[in-house]
Amino acid sequence: MRPGEITVAAEQVRTLIDEQFPEWSHLPIVAQPLNGTDNALFRLGDSLTARLPRAEWAVDQVTTDATWLPRLAPQLPVPVPVPIAVGRPGGDYPWPWTVVPWLEGRNPEAGQDLVQLAVDLAGFVHAMIAIDPMDGPVKEGIQRGVPLAQRDELTRRSIAVLGDRIDGRAVTAAWDEAMAADEWPGPPVWLHGDLLEGNLLVDRGRLTGVIDFGGLGRGDPAVEVRPGWSLFDARGRAAYREALGFDEATWVRGWAWPLSGALYWLADLWDSLSEQNRDETFRYIDYIVRHRHD
């Protein structure tokens, strides 16, 4: 675990449910595999999920989800986990938490035919972009979705830290290209911000749900290009690009986002990463750089 993370046990969830939502006390509680670092998930009966932050940095999402997902969900093409109830700290659990619907589906896997998923996901992105701003939160600092220039110093520092561990000349050339691309000309639009395979649900190749809105906010939609480099193969990426219909500058900023993130992650966490993690990230960086013009 990273510093600040806690372990959440089913016994703690049982206590919270019994004390705060006794109408669900009869339901079995089953811990779900940890696919991310921010939240612990527990299936509650057949149709509900208890979602508990595992670190203080994830707590704000409780309020964000409860505030915005009920407003966004009716305008989206697939279900999202709109909170049914918001719990409070209790026992030895320190933060607010939520109960959300259990959404059916599986995460997509590399090697599958994901062309139809690419088209469906582009439809989800377009639906998000089209939603009225509603004075929703705007991305700030170096969050995903801010103007890419706000990542410039961080990214160049990461390249310098990595030194000859990477092809610095090629990576710098790619980043220079991204920095020369036009910025998003419009107002900030709604973004999921973290469209990784673990946050997508599919059934028979079709998108059936999108979960984990920890990156929710408004900003540059280029960040939603990320699945083209983290999930889809060349064929799926081409389908995604066509269905998104973004201009060239937005596509360039789109591949620059995962490049920047991977460089920072590798440089910042180098000492704590396994050799396998490092090798995988090296390959990912190289893949983006070599195939960015495909």
C-alpha positions as CSV (number, residue, x, y, z in Angstrom):
1,M,0.0,0.0,0.0
2,R,1.0,3.6,-0.5
3,P,1.4,5.9,2.5
4,G,-2.0,7.1,3.6
5,E,-3.9,4.0,2.4
6,I,-5.9,1.9,4.7
7,T,-7.3,-1.7,4.5
8,V,-11.1,-2.0,4.7
9,A,-12.5,-5.3,6.0
10,A,-16.0,-6.9,5.4
11,E,-16.5,-6.8,9.2
12,Q,-16.2,-3.0,9.2
13,V,-18.7,-2.7,6.3
14,R,-21.1,-5.0,8.2
15,T,-21.0,-2.7,11.2
16,L,-21.5,0.4,9.1
17,I,-24.5,-1.2,7.3
18,D,-26.1,-2.5,10.5
19,E,-25.8,0.9,12.2
20,Q,-26.7,3.2,9.4
21,F,-28.8,1.2,6.9
22,P,-30.5,-1.6,8.9
23,E,-32.8,-2.2,6.0
24,W,-29.9,-3.9,4.2
25,S,-28.6,-5.8,7.3
26,H,-29.9,-9.1,6.0
27,L,-27.8,-8.9,2.7
28,P,-24.5,-10.8,2.4
29,I,-21.3,-8.7,2.0
30,V,-18.6,-10.0,-0.4
31,A,-15.3,-8.1,-0.8
32,Q,-14.4,-7.5,-4.5
33,P,-10.9,-7.7,-6.0
34,L,-8.9,-4.5,-5.6
35,N,-8.5,-3.2,-9.2
36,G,-7.5,0.3,-8.1
37,T,-6.1,2.2,-5.2
38,D,-8.7,4.7,-4.3
39,N,-11.7,2.6,-3.1
40,A,-12.6,-0.7,-1.6
41,L,-15.7,-2.4,-3.1
42,F,-18.0,-4.8,-1.4
43,R,-21.0,-6.4,-3.1
44,L,-24.1,-6.0,-1.0
45,G,-26.6,-8.7,-1.9
46,D,-27.3,-9.0,-5.6
47,S,-28.0,-5.5,-6.7
48,L,-25.9,-3.1,-4.5
49,T,-22.2,-2.2,-3.9
50,A,-20.7,-0.5,-0.9
51,R,-17.9,1.8,-2.0
52,L,-15.5,3.0,0.7
53,P,-12.5,5.3,0.1
54,R,-9.2,3.8,1.1
55,A,-7.3,7.0,1.4
56,E,-8.1,10.6,2.2
57,W,-7.3,11.8,-1.3
58,A,-10.3,9.7,-2.5
59,V,-12.8,11.1,0.0
60,D,-13.9,14.1,-2.1
61,Q,-15.4,11.7,-4.7
62,V,-18.2,10.8,-2.3
63,T,-19.5,14.3,-2.5
64,T,-18.7,14.7,-6.2
65,D,-20.6,11.5,-7.1
66,A,-23.6,12.3,-4.9
67,T,-23.8,15.8,-6.4
68,W,-23.2,15.3,-10.1
69,L,-23.9,11.7,-11.1
70,P,-27.7,12.1,-10.5
71,R,-27.6,15.0,-12.9
72,L,-25.4,13.4,-15.5
73,A,-26.8,9.9,-15.6
74,P,-30.1,10.6,-17.4
75,Q,-28.1,12.1,-20.3
76,L,-25.7,9.2,-20.7
77,P,-26.1,6.2,-23.0
78,V,-25.1,3.6,-20.4
79,P,-25.7,3.2,-16.7
80,V,-23.3,4.8,-14.2
81,P,-23.1,4.2,-10.4
82,V,-25.4,6.9,-9.1
83,P,-25.2,6.8,-5.3
84,I,-28.3,5.4,-3.6
85,A,-27.1,6.3,-0.1
86,V,-24.3,8.2,1.5
87,G,-22.9,6.8,4.7
88,R,-21.0,8.6,7.4
89,P,-17.9,7.6,9.4
90,G,-18.5,5.0,12.0
91,G,-16.7,2.5,14.2
92,D,-13.0,2.6,13.2
93,Y,-13.8,3.7,9.6
94,P,-12.9,7.4,9.3
95,W,-14.6,8.7,6.1
96,P,-18.0,9.1,4.3
97,W,-18.8,6.3,1.9
98,T,-21.5,5.4,-0.6
99,V,-23.9,2.6,-1.6
100,V,-24.3,2.4,-5.4
101,P,-26.1,0.0,-7.8
102,W,-24.2,-3.1,-8.8
103,L,-23.7,-2.8,-12.6
104,E,-23.5,-6.0,-14.6
105,G,-20.7,-6.6,-17.1
106,R,-17.0,-7.4,-17.3
107,N,-13.9,-5.4,-18.0
108,P,-12.7,-5.5,-21.6
109,E,-9.5,-7.5,-22.1
110,A,-6.6,-6.9,-24.5
111,G,-6.7,-9.3,-27.5
112,Q,-10.5,-9.2,-27.9
113,D,-12.2,-7.5,-30.8
114,L,-12.9,-4.1,-29.3
115,V,-13.9,-2.2,-32.4
116,Q,-17.6,-2.0,-31.4
117,L,-16.6,-1.0,-27.9
118,A,-14.5,1.8,-29.4
119,V,-17.5,3.1,-31.2
120,D,-19.7,2.8,-28.1
121,L,-17.1,4.5,-25.9
122,A,-16.8,7.4,-28.4
123,G,-20.6,7.7,-28.1
124,F,-20.3,8.0,-24.3
125,V,-17.6,10.6,-24.6
126,H,-19.7,12.7,-27.0
127,A,-22.7,12.4,-24.6
128,M,-20.5,13.7,-21.8
129,I,-19.2,16.6,-23.9
130,A,-22.8,17.6,-24.9
131,I,-24.1,17.9,-21.3
132,D,-24.8,21.4,-20.0
133,P,-21.9,22.6,-17.8
134,M,-24.2,23.2,-14.8
135,D,-21.4,25.1,-13.1
136,G,-19.6,21.8,-12.6
137,P,-16.1,21.6,-11.3
138,V,-13.3,22.7,-13.6
139,K,-10.0,20.9,-13.8
140,E,-7.1,22.7,-12.1
141,G,-3.4,22.4,-11.5
142,I,-2.0,19.3,-13.3
143,Q,-5.2,17.3,-13.3
144,R,-6.1,15.3,-16.3
145,G,-8.0,17.7,-18.6
146,V,-6.2,21.0,-17.8
147,P,-4.4,22.7,-20.7
148,L,-1.5,20.5,-21.6
149,A,1.0,23.3,-21.1
150,Q,0.3,23.0,-17.4
151,R,2.0,19.6,-17.6
152,D,5.0,20.8,-19.5
153,E,7.4,21.5,-16.6
154,L,6.5,18.3,-14.8
155,T,6.9,16.2,-18.0
156,R,10.3,17.7,-18.9
157,R,11.5,17.1,-15.4
158,S,10.4,13.5,-15.6
159,I,12.3,13.1,-18.8
160,A,15.4,14.6,-17.2
161,V,15.1,12.3,-14.1
162,L,14.8,9.2,-16.3
163,G,17.9,10.2,-18.2
164,D,19.4,7.5,-20.4
165,R,16.9,4.9,-19.1
166,I,14.7,6.2,-22.0
167,D,15.3,7.5,-25.5
168,G,15.3,11.0,-24.3
169,R,15.7,12.6,-27.7
170,A,12.7,10.7,-29.2
171,V,10.5,11.3,-26.2
172,T,11.4,15.0,-26.1
173,A,10.7,15.4,-29.8
174,A,7.3,13.8,-29.2
175,W,6.6,16.1,-26.3
176,D,7.7,19.2,-28.2
177,E,5.3,18.2,-31.0
178,A,2.5,18.0,-28.4
179,M,3.4,21.4,-27.0
180,A,3.1,22.9,-30.4
181,A,-0.4,21.7,-30.9
182,D,-3.3,24.2,-30.6
183,E,-5.0,24.2,-27.2
184,W,-8.7,23.4,-26.8
185,P,-10.5,26.4,-28.2
186,G,-13.8,26.0,-26.5
187,P,-15.2,26.1,-23.0
188,P,-14.3,23.2,-20.6
189,V,-16.6,20.2,-21.2
190,W,-17.6,17.3,-19.0
191,L,-15.0,14.6,-18.7
192,H,-14.9,11.2,-17.1
193,G,-11.1,11.6,-17.0
194,D,-10.1,8.0,-16.3
195,L,-11.4,5.8,-19.1
196,L,-9.2,2.8,-18.3
197,E,-10.4,-0.8,-19.0
198,G,-11.0,-1.3,-15.2
199,N,-13.6,1.5,-15.4
200,L,-15.5,0.1,-18.4
201,L,-18.1,-2.7,-18.4
202,V,-18.9,-4.7,-21.4
203,D,-21.1,-7.6,-22.5
204,R,-20.7,-9.4,-25.8
205,G,-18.4,-6.6,-27.1
206,R,-20.8,-3.7,-26.2
207,L,-20.3,-1.0,-23.6
208,T,-22.8,-1.6,-20.8
209,G,-21.6,0.7,-18.1
210,V,-18.9,3.2,-17.0
211,I,-17.8,3.3,-13.3
212,D,-15.4,5.2,-11.1
213,F,-15.8,8.9,-11.7
214,G,-12.9,9.9,-9.5
215,G,-11.6,12.0,-12.4
216,L,-14.9,13.8,-13.1
217,G,-14.8,17.4,-13.9
218,R,-14.7,19.8,-16.9
219,G,-11.8,20.5,-19.1
220,D,-10.1,19.6,-22.4
221,P,-11.7,16.5,-24.0
222,A,-8.3,15.4,-25.3
223,V,-7.8,13.4,-22.1
224,E,-10.6,11.1,-23.3
225,V,-8.4,9.9,-26.1
226,R,-6.4,7.9,-23.6
227,P,-8.2,4.5,-24.3
228,G,-6.8,4.7,-27.8
229,W,-3.4,4.0,-26.2
230,S,-4.1,2.1,-23.1
231,L,-6.8,-0.3,-24.3
232,F,-7.3,-0.5,-28.1
233,D,-5.1,-2.1,-30.7
234,A,-4.4,-0.3,-33.9
235,R,-7.7,-1.3,-35.5
236,G,-9.7,-0.4,-32.4
237,R,-7.8,2.9,-32.1
238,A,-8.6,3.8,-35.7
239,A,-12.3,3.1,-35.0
240,Y,-12.2,5.2,-31.8
241,R,-10.5,8.1,-33.6
242,E,-13.0,8.1,-36.4
243,A,-16.0,7.8,-34.1
244,L,-14.7,10.6,-31.8
245,G,-14.1,12.9,-34.8
246,F,-11.7,15.1,-32.9
247,D,-9.4,17.4,-34.9
248,E,-5.7,16.7,-35.3
249,A,-4.6,19.0,-32.5
250,T,-7.0,17.3,-30.0
251,W,-5.8,13.9,-31.1
252,V,-2.1,15.0,-30.6
253,R,-2.9,16.4,-27.1
254,G,-4.7,13.1,-26.5
255,W,-1.7,10.9,-27.0
256,A,0.4,13.4,-25.0
257,W,-1.7,12.8,-21.9
258,P,-0.8,9.1,-21.4
259,L,2.8,9.9,-22.4
260,S,3.1,12.5,-19.8
261,G,1.4,10.3,-17.2
262,A,3.6,7.4,-17.9
263,L,6.8,9.4,-17.7
264,Y,5.8,11.1,-14.4
265,W,4.7,7.7,-12.9
266,L,8.0,6.0,-13.9
267,A,10.2,8.9,-12.7
268,D,8.3,9.5,-9.4
269,L,7.9,5.9,-8.4
270,W,11.0,4.3,-9.8
271,D,12.3,3.0,-6.5
272,S,9.0,1.3,-5.6
273,L,8.3,-0.3,-8.9
274,S,9.1,-3.9,-9.8
275,E,11.3,-4.6,-12.8
276,Q,8.2,-5.9,-14.6
277,N,6.3,-2.6,-13.9
278,R,9.3,-0.6,-15.2
279,D,9.6,-2.7,-18.3
280,E,5.9,-2.5,-19.1
281,T,6.0,1.3,-18.7
282,F,9.1,1.6,-20.9
283,R,7.3,-0.4,-23.6
284,Y,4.2,1.8,-23.2
285,I,6.1,5.0,-23.6
286,D,8.0,3.6,-26.6
287,Y,4.8,2.5,-28.2
288,I,3.1,5.9,-27.9
289,V,6.2,7.6,-29.3
290,R,6.7,5.3,-32.2
291,H,3.0,5.0,-33.2
292,R,1.7,8.5,-32.5
293,H,1.3,9.2,-36.2
294,D,-0.4,6.0,-37.1
